[in-house]
Amino acid sequence: MHEWVESGRRIAVVGALLALFAVAESIAQARTTRLASLMGDYSETVPAGYPLPHSLTPPPADGGNVTLYYVIFPLLALATTLPVAVLRERGAALVVSAAGVLSLTAFQTLTVAGAAAQLIAGYRLGLAGSRLSVLLAVPFPLLAVVGGLDGEARVLTLVLASLGPAAALAGLVRRAKGEASESAAARQGIADSLLEHTARGERARIARELHDVVAHHISMVAVQAETARLTTPGMPQAGAERLSAIGDTARSALTEMRRLLGVLREDAEAEPDVRRPQPGLRELGELIDESRDASGSAVRLILSGSPALLDPGVELAAYRIVQEALTNARRHAPGAAVDVELHYAGDALHLRVRDNGPGPSTEADTGHGLAGMRERAVAVGGELSTAADPGGGFLIQVRLPGASA
């Protein structure tokens, strides 16, 4: 809409300027034509320096000629230019062409601005998609051949005969190219929409299958752990607590899996708690408590620096890295104490997870946990390294973008 308004304003300005130039040119033509008509009937030659005989003195022009020269010519000049500024494409082309033909046939005159307006009107009409633009250019080749014109009028008629059809065809060609481009863009948009719809359907199908299979097994783990805790006679209190922790962990994993799969499912009707925001650094305390209760070992969270609100993607990556590191510690160093250290350094967040277990092992290196943590760090613009802790145990060091990075 804005482009259309700006284009209309430019055309109005151009049309107004052409009208001013045409009026000025028509007045000059009127003066020249009037003098020529006054002197054209006298063929006697008078030597230089001699007074003009009374018999050869031209009679004064009457009021009708003055009206013809100084009123009709400017009006024709306006009729051949001003419609470009004030009328739409079809109306402007019709009026300008009719006025141009009338000016050439009745008075054998046409302004340069009028010829330019004729070309502009034909081009605009062709750009609007009307084939009438070509038909309106037909009279000018005929006038150039049989119109009996001479002087500037003949030259301008030849110009219009040559460029008028070309301008109309140029507008039609540009219109056709624009429509072809819009059609191609529309087809591409439809193809992209179909592809996206297909991808969403495939993601939903995969999510449903994963949910049906994995959710069933995780639910069975929770149910069996709870059943074993309630039905096994003489179970020690520690064993009951472990089974309860297994059930809680299974239910938490089920909830988290449903939340993640809900992102893939287009038609998932998830409950509000299932679609809650992804976890971040604020949930690290709960994660540490859950790990401490599940493993029974000492797990500490150590904070330093000035805490700052980080990008949600960075916070999610840090949370998942700590979660996976704690899982690895329980798997490869059961009973080992674990320290989780967070240091806010302005432009970076430094994360260290270390335990006092047996240190790196080949089994730990070949698993997918460390690779997944490293991929998460790199995905948000960070880096991750692992090594044996100088004091014994395993050390994971992560550097993630900070608040001012």
Salt bridges, closest charged atoms under 4 A:
GLU6 OE2 - HIS2 NE2 3.99
GLU6 OE2 - ARG9 NH1 3.36
GLU89 OE1 - ARG88 NE 3.66
GLU89 OE2 - ARG124 NH2 3.78
GLU179 OE2 - ARG175 NE 2.86
GLU196 OE2 - ARG200 NE 3.17
GLU196 OE2 - ARG203 NH2 3.46
GLU202 OE2 - ARG205 NH2 2.41
GLU209 OE2 - ARG205 NH1 2.70
ASP212 OD1 - HIS211 ND1 3.78
GLU226 OE2 - ARG229 NH2 2.41
ASP248 OD1 - ARG251 NH2 2.65
GLU256 OE2 - ARG320 NH1 2.16
GLU266 OE2 - ARG200 NH1 3.74
ASP267 OD2 - ARG208 NH1 3.31
ASP289 OD1 - ARG292 NH1 2.80
ASP339 OD2 - ARG300 NH2 2.72
GLU341 OE1 - ARG352 NE 3.37
GLU341 OE2 - ARG354 NH2 3.01
